[in-house]
């Protein structure tokens, strides 16, 4: 699967998401794109957007997009707080369908 890390996610998380092909918004020079524009651009080339933007599900109607979204709700957005969520992310993306949202929380 092709995964895209949003600006709110440390780029170094990509090395923990193997065997998937992972890019970041920064790698694509999509920094600063508003959520709707980002989802429109990302859905053409990526299967999953991984974000920590808690407002995204309230700002966008995700079922209209072809991309799946994983919302990471870690203690913080620091790499060391997100790494423990990776195994749950890898499990969840396998069962997600286009336009669906999965929330992966440190509380789970």
N, C-alpha and C positions, 0 to 999 in steps of 0.2 A: 504494500500500500504506500501511497505517497502522502506524507504528513507535512503540515505547515505549522510552525510554531509562531504564535502571535508575538507582538512586541512585549507583552507582559510576561513572557516565559524566557528564562535564560537560554541562550543558544546552545550552551554546553549540555543541555538536557538531551539534545539530539543523539549523542553517543550512547545514551542509555535506552534508546528506542529501537535497537536493532531487532530484527533484520530489515526494518522498514527504511524507505528512502525519505530522509527528513531534510527540509529546508526551513529557514526562518524568514519572517517578513523582511528582516534586515538584508538577508542574502538576496532577496528579490528586489530590493530598493522600493519596497511598498510601505516603508515607515511613514506614519502619519495618515495613512488612508483611513477614512471613516469606515465604520463597521459594514455598512451596506456595500460600499465600493470594494472593500476587502473581500467580502464573501462572494461578490460577483466575479472578481478577478480570480480568486482561489478556486472556485468550483470548477473552473475550466481545466485546471491541471492537477488538482489535489483531491484526495479522498476524504481527508480529515483535517480540520483546523483545531489545534490545541491552544486554548486560551485560559487566562485567569481573570478575564474581564467579566465580573459578576453582573454587569448591566447588559451584556450582549443579548441574553434571551428576552429581556424586557424591551429592548430597542429594535429588535429585528424579528420578523416572523420567519423563523428558521425553516419550516416546512416548504417554503417557496424556493429554497436553495437545494442544489444537488449534493452539496458537501455535508458531511457529518461534522458535528462539533462536540469536542470534549472540553468541559469546563473544569479546570483544576482548582480545587478549593483547599489549598495547603494552609498550614499555620501562617506562612509568609510565601512570597514568590521567590525566595532564595532557593538556589539549586539544592542545597542540603535538605530543605523541607519538601521539595517536590520529588526527589529521587524515590522516597518510600511509596509514592503513588504510582510509579511506573508499571508495576506488575498488574495493577488494577486497570490502568489505561490500556495496556496491551490486550487484556481480556475483553474489555468493553468495546474496543474498536472493531473487534471481529463480529460482534452481533449487531452493531449499529446499522441503520438504513439511512439512505439519503434524506437529508432534512431533519434528522433526529439529533437530540441533545442528550449527552450523558454527563452527569456531574460526578466527579471523582473527588472525594473529600478525605481529609486526614481523619475524620471521625468515623469513617466506614470500617 
